[in-house]
Amino acid sequence: MEQLTGIEYEKDATGRTRYIRIDIDKYGENETLQDFLDGIEVMFNKDKETVTLQEFNEHIDKRLKEYV
């Protein structure tokens, strides 16, 4: 496999490719990469508490009224 600039493959002790290091400065605007990273973030946060959009909007409205 030809090595791309800005992408490094790392192997574990057994020689199996396990990790990929990607230069964000070079590939950070890539939509597919961004979708992949978003998916990882969703998996990481899947068990965290969430609020509905309505709850969020009510909270923001309340906070904004405090400044008026």
Order of alpha helices (4+ residues) and beta strands (2+ residues): beta-beta-alpha-alpha-alpha
